[in-house]
Amino acid sequence: MSHDNTEKLPPELEGAKLIFGDKIVDPKDARICHPHSRVVPENPAIHPIVQPPHRPKSSNIQLPIAFYNFIYNHYISHMLNKKILRAILYLLVAMVATCIVIYTRHRNETIPLSSLLSPSPEHGHVVIDVGFKTCWVSTICTDSIKRTYTFLENISKEKELTDSLQINHLGKDLLGSSSYIKKIFPYEVKIPVEIANKYKVTPISQFYVENVNNDDTLTSDFIDAGYGLHFKRSVTISPYTDINFIFSSLQTNPTPGWEQVSKFPLVIHKSDFYTNGTDTNLIDFKSTNYHSLDHQVYLHAKKGGSDKTNVSLKPKNGKFKVAQVADLHLLTGFGKCMDPFPELDYPVENCLADRDTMSFVDELLEMEKPDLVILTGDQVFGPYTYDTETALFKAVEPMVKREIPYAAILGNHDHEGSLTKSEIMELFEKFEYSLTKSTPDLNYLINIGDPERPDVTLYMLEAANIRNPKQLVKNFTPQGDFIRNHHSEAEFKMGVFHIPTKEFQDVRFRDPNSYLGSYREWVMARNMEEGLFQALNEEGVKLITIGHDHVNDFCFENQGINLCYGGASGYGGYAGFGGYERRIRLFEFDTQKKEVSTWKRVHHDIDKIVDFETFAY
């Protein structure tokens, strides 16, 4: 008795033939069991090709897996002749070659840089290199500028390319005041956008700062610029158009379009590699001296153009509130405290002046929510500030992050650091939400309400000091001339400057009960009488507010004008005189009642309103 061990096909496949290439195979053909047997093609006329029966989509019929494996291992592998294998190989090679060409073209194709930049006429250049000029004893210096020329020569030897280079030395020593032997001066290298497009020069689009806590990956296509800074060039990411270095970690860069590119500082000192950067927790400042971090340097950079936000000043429901922040006395690092009060319960050398000062400003702005902030001089303690720009960034950061408009005038210390008066005012003018105007004489107006007929006009005056007698003619000075040439139709006019005129000294003849506020120190009036007060009086100014004398914060009336001190706000400037808490003065104009109210808040009792009083228009 014979036994047929052949696996039975499902009824649906009885009589079906399988098609492999140009071969027709009967599933029951015993020859498929012989690997080397030749299957002669059948005559389609006699044996028409039978397609597998149609299976509905809902059918779950499948050939046994063993059958498929059998067919593949014992039939298909021997049917594919060399010609087919060669064709498949050629196809694979062609596909790989095509992918390489597409990838290479994508890598080398230069996207027009203008399409990656925000439209702005001032951004006609892109940064292609960053480096440092390191000098010892100011005579022996090294830099990496050769790297730039090598990079360009590998692209083109055309003179037009190298002639277009713009090497900008940023004018800062990244060691600050920490070394008299070694200096580190950063520089950037730029080329015009049209030249970059013409010669397909790839600009810088990414930065990386080395740090033990940096979780980002430093890949091989980054270039080492030195001091822990690396950069990468790319044409697919928006390029950087400007760079800068700031000696402080900021939450918000006040200049439109700029950003702090890493939360870690450059490795200027060995300890910088291990710092937490912006994540540094100062909670233990009482027991730890954090002034060792004063010289940390952070890279800031800009991509393309960005316009300032348009700001208009209008009363809300007939009221408009102004905060006067006087004598911040900010420095480059954390700042060392002078005459802190109340007395500290920890070493004064651990006190962080700028941290305490800006914490006070932050608290007040959150509480009062003013419509305008006026900075009335000595924002910077110049003699002890090796980078004025950093201090100014800190001064305006609380307003910028809250989108509060502000304006500044200069004091007698602002220009004693690394920037001149004009440079400071130009910088202020560029800041976001700033109403500061950089004019030739540094005087300007701020109008609140309708510009043609404002409710209030503030005369913002550069009156820090006049020491040159040649500037003086009786009753005629740059400030007096400005006031006479800028008449305002406002119902209320206010003068804002830093150093008092001699009319403030008349307070010494008044009964202390006749005015509100503290008169603790001699009024340090301007050293010459130049008619400023007279010009303001003739213009109809009814209120003057100043700074300069830190522990005076009184208001009193003299010759029809209310004269007020703001009181010092900064811990980096002197206080003393028996204990003086930092304070900020506020004004609120009521255009319906035709009056202005003023009061103060002190740092460590900020919920309390101090010396509230009201003046009629």
C-alpha positions, 0 to 999 in steps of 0.5 A: 500500500503506497502512501502519498506524503505530498502536502495537499493544496487548498481547494482554491489553488487546485489547478493553479500555476505559479509564475516566477519570472518567465517560468510557469510552475505547477505547484504539484510538479515533482521536479521542483524537488530537484534543485538542478532540474530544468523547467522548460517553458510551456507553450502558452497556446496549449497551456495558458497561464492560469492566474491565481484565483481572486481572493476577497479582501476578507479572505484569510487564506494563506499558503503554508509558510513552509511552502513559501520557504521551500519555493524560495530556497529550492527554486527562485535562488536557482532561477535568477541567472547572472544577468538578473543579478547584474541588473539588480547590482547596477540598479543598486549602484545607480541608486546609491550614486543618485543619493550621493549626488543629491546629498552633495548638491544639498550640502554645497548649494548656498541658500541666498543669505538675504532669505535667511535674514530679517529685512533690515538695511543695517544688516548687510554683513554676516559673521564668518569668524570669531577670535581672540587677541591675547596679549601679555604685558601689552606687547606680545600678542597672538590671534587667529586671523590667519585661520580666516584667510586660510578659510577664504583662500580655500574658497577663492583667491580673488582679491575682492573676497579678502578685501571685503573683510571687516574685522571688528575689535570689540574693545573689551578686555575679557579679563576685566580688571582681574589681570594687569599682565594678560589681556584678552580682546575678542574680535569678529570677522564679517563680510557683506552678504552679497560677497558671501552669496557671490563666492558661496562663503558659509557664515556662522550659524551656531555656537557651543560653549564648553562646560562640564554641565553642558548636555549638548553635543560638540560635533566634529564640524564645530571650529574651536575659537578659543576659551571654550567657544566653538562655532559652526558654519551653515547655509541652512540656518539663519546666520549671525550678523553681530556678536558681543560679550557681556559680563553678566548672565541676563534673562533678557537682552535689551537690544532687539534681535539679540540673545544670550546664546549659551547659559554657560560662560566662556572659559576665561578662568579654569573655574568657568568650566565647572560653573552652573552659569545661569543656573547658579543658585545664590541661595547660600550667598550669606556663607559663600562669596560669589564675587569670584564669579564677577568676571564671567563672560557670556556670549550674546549674538544677533541674527538679522534685523529686528525693529524696536517696539513702537511705544506711545504714552497715554493716560489711562482713565485720566491717570499716568504713573511714573517711577523715578529710579535714581542712583542705581550705581550698578557695576560690571559683576555682582557689585560690592555693597556700600553702607547696607541697611538694615545691618547685615547678619553675614559678612559684608564682603558676601553682599551682592549689591547689584542683585539686591538693587535689581531685586528691589526694582523688580519688586517695586515694578511688580507692585506699582506697575508704572506707565513709565520709568525714568532713570535719573542718573548714575545708573553706573558707578563708572570708576569701578565699572570696567564694562559700562555696557553690562551695567546698563543692560542690567539697569533696563532688564526689569523694564524690558522683560515687563514691556514698560517704557523708560527713559534715561538721563546721565549723572556725574558717574555714568561716563567714568567707566568704559563709555562716553556720554554720547556712547551711553545715550546711543546705547540707551536709544537702541534698547527695546521700550526705551524712549531715550533720545541721543541728541547732540546736547543730550537734552530731549522731551517726553510727551505724555498724551497727544504729541501736539498738545500733551497732557504732561511734558518731561524736560529730560536734561543733561545737567550732570555738571558744568565745569567749563566757564567758557560754556557759560553766558549769563542766563544762557546755557545749553540746557537753558537754550534747549528749554527756550527753544522747545516750548510745550503746550502741555498743561503740566511740565516737569524738569528731570535732571541729576544734580540739584541747582542752588535753589535746592539749598534753600531747604536749610532755611525751612522749618523741617515740619514744612516739608515731607522727606529726609534732609540728611546731607548738604545739598551738593548743588551745581558748582556754577549758576547758569540760569537753568532754574530760571529757564524752567521757571519761565517755561512754566515748569511746576515740578523738578525731580533730581538724584545725586544726593543719595540720602536726601528724599524731600520735596519742598516748594521754592519760587512756585516750583516743587523741588523733589529728590528721588532718593537713592535706590542702589546698594552699590552707592553710599548711604549711611548717615545713621542708616538709610534704606534704599528707596524709589519715588513715584509720581501719578498725574491726574489729568482730570483733577489737574494734580500730581501725587507723589510718594516713596517706597523703601526696600525692606518695607515695600508695602508701606507708602511713605510721605504721600503728598499732592501738588496742584497744577 
